[in-house]
């Protein structure tokens, strides 16, 4: 009964987030909880989830047929699965390494991007001064920068953190900057007639107001963080650590199950990151989606 | 001539303002002078492009006049905003969607707190209750109707006890039935909290219903065409609409507006 269990899981996560929205709007929860549960019901209707499931099943079937017909091109799904089970410890260890790169790199890139966006939003001269440099760095292919960084910082974690942070930095900066600038002009007028200081306008208006853009930026940045970590590992593959290194090494040895198992785990990391982000977004940005507030 | 506060209210003296790049400037306000006494409700009405919103923004300190002076209670607009003497109700409610109704109304108290000294700050709860929003204190703006949101915006402008209230077509986004209720609510509240009010509108009945005087503005360039007194007794109720005086006034205002529009096309 794996399928029905999966259904229950989806329901419970959706329910939790619905509860979160209710908690956020506390006193009024009663008023729109019927709305929330109606939405939940709608989400669970088979027309909502079935198309995607069918697509996945077809894709998996096509994969399997191709793999059986061409054993030297791609591995079968069960070969990949067996490899994952057999070498679970190795995969886990490598996943932790890549995970650490993503967490450290992405969070510093996110923080740096957001802080620089604040500085640029508040002082336009800083945007004029720094933005051209940022653009120059960003149009330089990250794949080309990575080897240079390895030369500079060695095969340790540092170049991987830097590459990951660099990749994340730009979408965060651009989106946060747009968000910090895009405030409700009329609310700004109200603040100005109260002689609000810059700090007060930032605190009460810009910071929270920028969050829809910040989360849009995160949605682009987080998957990129995994790309950054993997690319950095490709370059420094000599020291076998991380899923990216695993992919290059296994591919060089034509070890198809290991190659594809590592790829699958990189993919899984991306899915986890995006799902976490969606959960956090719902908690932070409940006010931004009209439907969630029961308009 | 009040001896206690000789300059109480709003004094706009010979204000001109142009917009646009050098060489292609459009004159938006042409030598506009207007005084609003303390406790007086003045509406500004006119065709679009007559500069009524620009005039309001000049008084709010959001736009600086090219020439002329604007004073609020004898102070420059800058000093008046520093002392939080101006309450603004913008065209849209402009509430912060992530704050509860109560916290939205508290906002003017937490901003620029230096100016809170020696001032008759109101209890946000009380003011919201008197606006019929007692049950909505902990709701979020997105859960309220447009009319309720606009009342929250008005409460936000009243709560810190400013001497002047500026309202920029606050009811224009509401449907007609709702608008009447909001107008009466506003009048009711203002009756017991007489501030100098400058109310920009494009609805003739609204201007008559609310005001002591109606300023009719013309466009190209924006100027004051006529100021019409509204001698209807206060407090006013919905019955005012049916009186002969009201209809006469409505005729007069519309006539003036027609003349103003005619000038434009001529």
Contacts between the chains, C-beta under 8 A, distances in Angstrom:
chain1	res1	chain2	res2	distance
A	25	B	139	7.6
A	25	B	140	6.0
A	25	B	143	7.4
A	26	B	138	6.5
A	27	B	138	4.1
A	27	B	139	7.2
A	28	B	138	6.9
A	28	B	139	5.1
A	28	B	140	7.4
A	28	B	143	5.8
A	31	B	143	7.2
A	32	B	143	7.3
A	184	B	92	8.0
A	184	B	94	5.4
A	186	B	90	3.8
A	186	B	91	6.5
A	186	B	92	5.4
A	186	B	94	3.7
A	187	B	90	7.9
A	187	B	94	4.1
A	187	B	95	7.6
A	187	B	96	6.5
A	189	B	57	7.7
A	189	B	60	7.0
A	189	B	62	5.6
A	189	B	88	6.2
A	189	B	90	5.6
A	189	B	94	7.5
A	190	B	88	5.3
A	190	B	90	6.3
A	190	B	94	5.9
A	190	B	107	8.0
A	190	B	108	7.9
A	190	B	156	7.3
A	190	B	157	8.0
A	191	B	111	6.4
A	192	B	60	7.8
A	192	B	61	6.9
A	192	B	62	5.9
A	192	B	81	7.4
A	193	B	60	4.9
A	193	B	61	6.0
A	193	B	62	7.0
A	193	B	81	5.6
A	193	B	86	4.9
A	193	B	87	7.6
A	193	B	88	4.4
A	193	B	166	7.7
A	194	B	81	7.1
A	194	B	84	5.6
A	194	B	108	5.5
A	194	B	111	4.8
A	194	B	112	5.3
A	194	B	160	7.8
A	195	B	81	4.4
A	195	B	82	4.9
A	195	B	84	6.6
A	195	B	111	8.0
A	195	B	112	4.8
A	195	B	115	7.1
A	196	B	111	4.5
A	196	B	112	5.8
A	197	B	112	7.2
A	200	B	110	7.9
A	200	B	111	5.0
A	200	B	112	7.0
A	204	B	96	7.2
A	204	B	107	6.5
A	204	B	110	7.5
A	204	B	111	6.7
A	205	B	96	7.1
A	208	B	96	7.4
A	208	B	98	5.2
A	209	B	96	7.9
A	287	B	97	4.3
A	287	B	98	4.4
A	287	B	140	6.3
A	287	B	142	6.5
A	288	B	97	7.2
A	290	B	142	6.3
A	293	B	97	7.5
A	293	B	140	5.7
A	293	B	142	3.5
A	293	B	143	5.8
A	294	B	142	7.3
A	294	B	143	5.7
A	295	B	142	5.1
A	295	B	143	7.1
